[in-house]
Amino acid sequence: MKEEFDSIRKKTIEQLKAGKPLLGKDDAFAPLLTSILNAALEGEKMHILQKKKSDG
């Protein structure tokens, strides 16, 4: 996880210095945003499955 953070940090600094955008398909925050969205979706899925199980 630390290596991933360091990689994102390095890419962010490089893109800022080059005047490039930080958001987009292959930009600095794409892996972080993907990770956050996947975690949120997984949490939502688990919540729904647990609710269905408890409802019978």
MODELLER restraints for C-alpha pairs under 7 A, 6 or more apart:
rsr = mdl.restraints
at = mdl.atoms
rsr.add(forms.Gaussian(group=physical.xy_distance, feature=features.Distance(at['CA:8:A'], at['CA:28:A']), mean=5.60, stdev=0.5))
rsr.add(forms.Gaussian(group=physical.xy_distance, feature=features.Distance(at['CA:8:A'], at['CA:29:A']), mean=6.77, stdev=0.5))
rsr.add(forms.Gaussian(group=physical.xy_distance, feature=features.Distance(at['CA:11:A'], at['CA:28:A']), mean=5.48, stdev=0.5))
rsr.add(forms.Gaussian(group=physical.xy_distance, feature=features.Distance(at['CA:12:A'], at['CA:22:A']), mean=6.66, stdev=0.5))
rsr.add(forms.Gaussian(group=physical.xy_distance, feature=features.Distance(at['CA:12:A'], at['CA:28:A']), mean=5.14, stdev=0.5))
rsr.add(forms.Gaussian(group=physical.xy_distance, feature=features.Distance(at['CA:15:A'], at['CA:21:A']), mean=6.82, stdev=0.5))
rsr.add(forms.Gaussian(group=physical.xy_distance, feature=features.Distance(at['CA:15:A'], at['CA:22:A']), mean=6.77, stdev=0.5))
rsr.add(forms.Gaussian(group=physical.xy_distance, feature=features.Distance(at['CA:22:A'], at['CA:28:A']), mean=5.44, stdev=0.5))
rsr.add(forms.Gaussian(group=physical.xy_distance, feature=features.Distance(at['CA:22:A'], at['CA:29:A']), mean=6.23, stdev=0.5))
rsr.add(forms.Gaussian(group=physical.xy_distance, feature=features.Distance(at['CA:23:A'], at['CA:29:A']), mean=5.96, stdev=0.5))
rsr.add(forms.Gaussian(group=physical.xy_distance, feature=features.Distance(at['CA:23:A'], at['CA:30:A']), mean=6.64, stdev=0.5))
rsr.add(forms.Gaussian(group=physical.xy_distance, feature=features.Distance(at['CA:24:A'], at['CA:30:A']), mean=6.43, stdev=0.5))
